[in-house]
Amino acid sequence: MRFVLDTSIFVNPEIRGKFGDSPTEAMRAFLGYAEKLFGRIEFYMPPGIYREVMHFVDEEELLPEVELYIIKKPPNVHDIKIPAFVVYELIDDIRRRIDKGLRVAERAVREGVIETDNVDRIIQKLRRNYRKALREGIVDSKEDFELILLAKELDATIVSADVGILTWAQKMGIKWIDAANFREVLEGLVDKLGEGKNL
C-alpha cells in the first residue's frame, strides 16, 4: 500500500492540528505512525512537495526518521500518459476561471468609482476574490501536478486537503484520502497490523 503525501497535511492549520500544534510536531507525530507501519506501507513525496514541507519544519529535529520513512521520488514525466480529455477539461476550466476573474475585476472597478475613499480596501477585496476565482479548485503549481502524476505512476493514494488536487485525482481515476481523515486512517492501519491482518 502506497500513499503520496501533500504539504497540506503538515502546514494547513486545520489539518495539522490533528497531528500537532506546529508543522514540526505534526511531522513528528506522522513519523511515529510511519515507523509502526514500516515495511508494510510506503509514504512518498515528490521532491517539490518535500522541499515545501521542509521549509516549514525543523528538519534537524526530524532526522533520521524523515529520511527513513518518506521516500522522495519524482514522477517519470516522460513515460506517464495522460488522457486527452484531461487537457480539454483543463483548458475549459482555465477559460471559465479567466472569465470569472474578469467579472471580479469589473465589480471592483465599479465599487472604486463609487467609493474612492476606500481604494486600499477595494484592492484587497479584489485580490482575495480574484485569487479565489482563478486558483480555488485547480491544480495551480508544478508541485501539485507532480503529486498527481506520482500517484498515477505508483497506483498510490493521494493524501491532501487541496480541493484542486482532489478534484483532478477524481477526474483521473486516482485513489485519494482527504487529509482531514488521515490520522484516523493511520490509526486504523496500525490497529489492523496489530491484529496481524494483511493490508
C-alpha positions as a Python dict, from the first residue, in 0.01 Angstrom:
ca = {
    (1, 'M'): (0, 0, 0),
    (2, 'R'): (138, 338, -103),
    (3, 'F'): (48, 695, -11),
    (4, 'V'): (164, 1015, -180),
    (5, 'L'): (162, 1298, 76),
    (6, 'D'): (81, 1665, 19),
    (7, 'T'): (213, 1967, 208),
    (8, 'S'): (-134, 2045, 348),
    (9, 'I'): (-112, 1755, 596),
    (10, 'F'): (164, 1933, 787),
    (11, 'V'): (105, 2301, 705),
    (12, 'N'): (-271, 2363, 687),
    (13, 'P'): (-360, 2463, 1048),
    (14, 'E'): (-697, 2284, 1046),
    (15, 'I'): (-549, 1957, 920),
    (16, 'R'): (-217, 1978, 1102),
    (17, 'G'): (-398, 2022, 1435),
    (18, 'K'): (-485, 1651, 1437),
    (19, 'F'): (-113, 1571, 1445),
    (20, 'G'): (40, 1864, 1638),
    (21, 'D'): (43, 2238, 1706),
    (22, 'S'): (332, 2315, 1470),
    (23, 'P'): (444, 2166, 1138),
    (24, 'T'): (742, 2003, 1313),
    (25, 'E'): (518, 1843, 1579),
    (26, 'A'): (274, 1728, 1310),
    (27, 'M'): (555, 1569, 1109),
    (28, 'R'): (698, 1403, 1422),
    (29, 'A'): (356, 1252, 1505),
    (30, 'F'): (317, 1129, 1146),
    (31, 'L'): (664, 971, 1156),
    (32, 'G'): (556, 781, 1469),
    (33, 'Y'): (280, 617, 1263),
    (34, 'A'): (516, 562, 969),
    (35, 'E'): (759, 380, 1200),
    (36, 'K'): (484, 142, 1316),
    (37, 'L'): (382, 77, 954),
    (38, 'F'): (736, 47, 819),
    (39, 'G'): (780, -240, 575),
    (40, 'R'): (406, -267, 510),
    (41, 'I'): (309, 83, 395),
    (42, 'E'): (516, 322, 182),
    (43, 'F'): (493, 701, 204),
    (44, 'Y'): (611, 910, -91),
    (45, 'M'): (663, 1278, -167),
    (46, 'P'): (774, 1432, -495),
    (47, 'P'): (1088, 1644, -442),
    (48, 'G'): (899, 1975, -483),
    (49, 'I'): (648, 1883, -211),
    (50, 'Y'): (929, 1756, 14),
    (51, 'R'): (1112, 2089, -22),
    (52, 'E'): (790, 2278, 60),
    (53, 'V'): (735, 2073, 376),
    (54, 'M'): (1099, 2102, 487),
    (55, 'H'): (1068, 2480, 457),
    (56, 'F'): (810, 2472, 740),
    (57, 'V'): (965, 2215, 975),
    (58, 'D'): (1286, 2189, 1173),
    (59, 'E'): (1447, 1914, 966),
    (60, 'E'): (1728, 1851, 1215),
    (61, 'E'): (1473, 1760, 1483),
    (62, 'L'): (1321, 1501, 1249),
    (63, 'L'): (1637, 1328, 1130),
    (64, 'P'): (1697, 1044, 1057),
    (65, 'E'): (1330, 934, 1062),
    (66, 'V'): (1215, 1176, 793),
    (67, 'E'): (1477, 1033, 556),
    (68, 'L'): (1397, 675, 651),
    (69, 'Y'): (1017, 679, 631),
    (70, 'I'): (943, 926, 348),
    (71, 'I'): (1052, 818, 2),
    (72, 'K'): (1139, 1112, -222),
    (73, 'K'): (1062, 1028, -585),
    (74, 'P'): (988, 1244, -887),
    (75, 'P'): (725, 1120, -1130),
    (76, 'N'): (853, 973, -1455),
    (77, 'V'): (721, 1260, -1667),
    (78, 'H'): (848, 1108, -1992),
    (79, 'D'): (651, 783, -1971),
    (80, 'I'): (325, 876, -1796),
    (81, 'K'): (35, 904, -2038),
    (82, 'I'): (-244, 1149, -1967),
    (83, 'P'): (-579, 1112, -2145),
    (84, 'A'): (-660, 1396, -2387),
    (85, 'F'): (-987, 1468, -2204),
    (86, 'V'): (-782, 1591, -1906),
    (87, 'V'): (-618, 1858, -2122),
    (88, 'Y'): (-957, 1954, -2272),
    (89, 'E'): (-1108, 1990, -1924),
    (90, 'L'): (-811, 2189, -1801),
    (91, 'I'): (-836, 2434, -2094),
    (92, 'D'): (-1212, 2469, -2042),
    (93, 'D'): (-1164, 2522, -1667),
    (94, 'I'): (-896, 2787, -1722),
    (95, 'R'): (-1118, 2975, -1967),
    (96, 'R'): (-1410, 2976, -1718),
    (97, 'R'): (-1178, 3099, -1442),
    (98, 'I'): (-1040, 3382, -1656),
    (99, 'D'): (-1397, 3495, -1725),
    (100, 'K'): (-1479, 3475, -1353),
    (101, 'G'): (-1165, 3674, -1268),
    (102, 'L'): (-1263, 3941, -1520),
    (103, 'R'): (-1606, 3977, -1358),
    (104, 'V'): (-1441, 4011, -1014),
    (105, 'A'): (-1216, 4288, -1151),
    (106, 'E'): (-1511, 4466, -1315),
    (107, 'R'): (-1705, 4468, -985),
    (108, 'A'): (-1402, 4610, -804),
    (109, 'V'): (-1369, 4891, -1059),
    (110, 'R'): (-1738, 4976, -1023),
    (111, 'E'): (-1702, 4989, -644),
    (112, 'G'): (-1388, 5203, -681),
    (113, 'V'): (-1572, 5460, -891),
    (114, 'I'): (-1836, 5494, -618),
    (115, 'E'): (-1613, 5456, -308),
    (116, 'T'): (-1291, 5637, -395),
    (117, 'D'): (-1207, 5680, -25),
    (118, 'N'): (-1163, 5304, 25),
    (119, 'V'): (-918, 5223, -255),
    (120, 'D'): (-690, 5001, -40),
    (121, 'R'): (-984, 4801, 93),
    (122, 'I'): (-1122, 4757, -259),
    (123, 'I'): (-783, 4638, -391),
    (124, 'Q'): (-751, 4386, -105),
    (125, 'K'): (-1101, 4258, -177),
    (126, 'L'): (-1020, 4239, -550),
    (127, 'R'): (-705, 4035, -482),
    (128, 'R'): (-886, 3796, -247),
    (129, 'N'): (-1180, 3740, -482),
    (130, 'Y'): (-964, 3722, -794),
    (131, 'R'): (-737, 3462, -632),
    (132, 'K'): (-1042, 3262, -524),
    (133, 'A'): (-1196, 3277, -873),
    (134, 'L'): (-878, 3173, -1052),
    (135, 'R'): (-698, 2937, -814),
    (136, 'E'): (-951, 2760, -591),
    (137, 'G'): (-1021, 2404, -706),
    (138, 'I'): (-749, 2391, -972),
    (139, 'V'): (-404, 2236, -988),
    (140, 'D'): (-208, 2560, -989),
    (141, 'S'): (151, 2458, -930),
    (142, 'K'): (413, 2225, -1070),
    (143, 'E'): (436, 2062, -724),
    (144, 'D'): (63, 1980, -723),
    (145, 'F'): (89, 1831, -1072),
    (146, 'E'): (392, 1621, -970),
    (147, 'L'): (190, 1486, -677),
    (148, 'I'): (-90, 1372, -908),
    (149, 'L'): (149, 1224, -1164),
    (150, 'L'): (344, 1033, -900),
    (151, 'A'): (26, 885, -752),
    (152, 'K'): (-85, 779, -1101),
    (153, 'E'): (254, 624, -1178),
    (154, 'L'): (266, 429, -849),
    (155, 'D'): (-108, 347, -838),
    (156, 'A'): (-91, 511, -495),
    (157, 'T'): (-342, 702, -283),
    (158, 'I'): (-309, 1082, -267),
    (159, 'V'): (-347, 1240, 77),
    (160, 'S'): (-432, 1610, 52),
    (161, 'A'): (-667, 1883, 171),
    (162, 'D'): (-626, 2078, -155),
    (163, 'V'): (-958, 2082, -340),
    (164, 'G'): (-786, 2121, -677),
    (165, 'I'): (-565, 1817, -622),
    (166, 'L'): (-856, 1603, -503),
    (167, 'T'): (-1079, 1717, -792),
    (168, 'W'): (-818, 1625, -1051),
    (169, 'A'): (-739, 1299, -873),
    (170, 'Q'): (-1106, 1203, -915),
    (171, 'K'): (-1107, 1304, -1281),
    (172, 'M'): (-800, 1089, -1346),
    (173, 'G'): (-922, 786, -1151),
    (174, 'I'): (-661, 821, -874),
    (175, 'K'): (-739, 699, -522),
    (176, 'W'): (-743, 975, -261),
    (177, 'I'): (-800, 1046, 107),
    (178, 'D'): (-899, 1384, 244),
    (179, 'A'): (-612, 1487, 472),
    (180, 'A'): (-869, 1575, 741),
    (181, 'N'): (-922, 1199, 789),
    (182, 'F'): (-561, 1086, 752),
    (183, 'R'): (-479, 1043, 1122),
    (184, 'E'): (-780, 815, 1167),
    (185, 'V'): (-673, 616, 859),
    (186, 'L'): (-323, 574, 1003),
    (187, 'E'): (-465, 463, 1339),
    (188, 'G'): (-686, 209, 1160),
    (189, 'L'): (-387, 75, 968),
    (190, 'V'): (-181, 44, 1288),
    (191, 'D'): (-472, -141, 1456),
    (192, 'K'): (-500, -384, 1164),
    (193, 'L'): (-129, -454, 1173),
    (194, 'G'): (-152, -511, 1550),
    (195, 'E'): (-418, -774, 1489),
    (196, 'G'): (-194, -944, 1231),
    (197, 'K'): (-426, -871, 940),
    (198, 'N'): (-290, -833, 591),
    (199, 'L'): (-324, -495, 423),
}
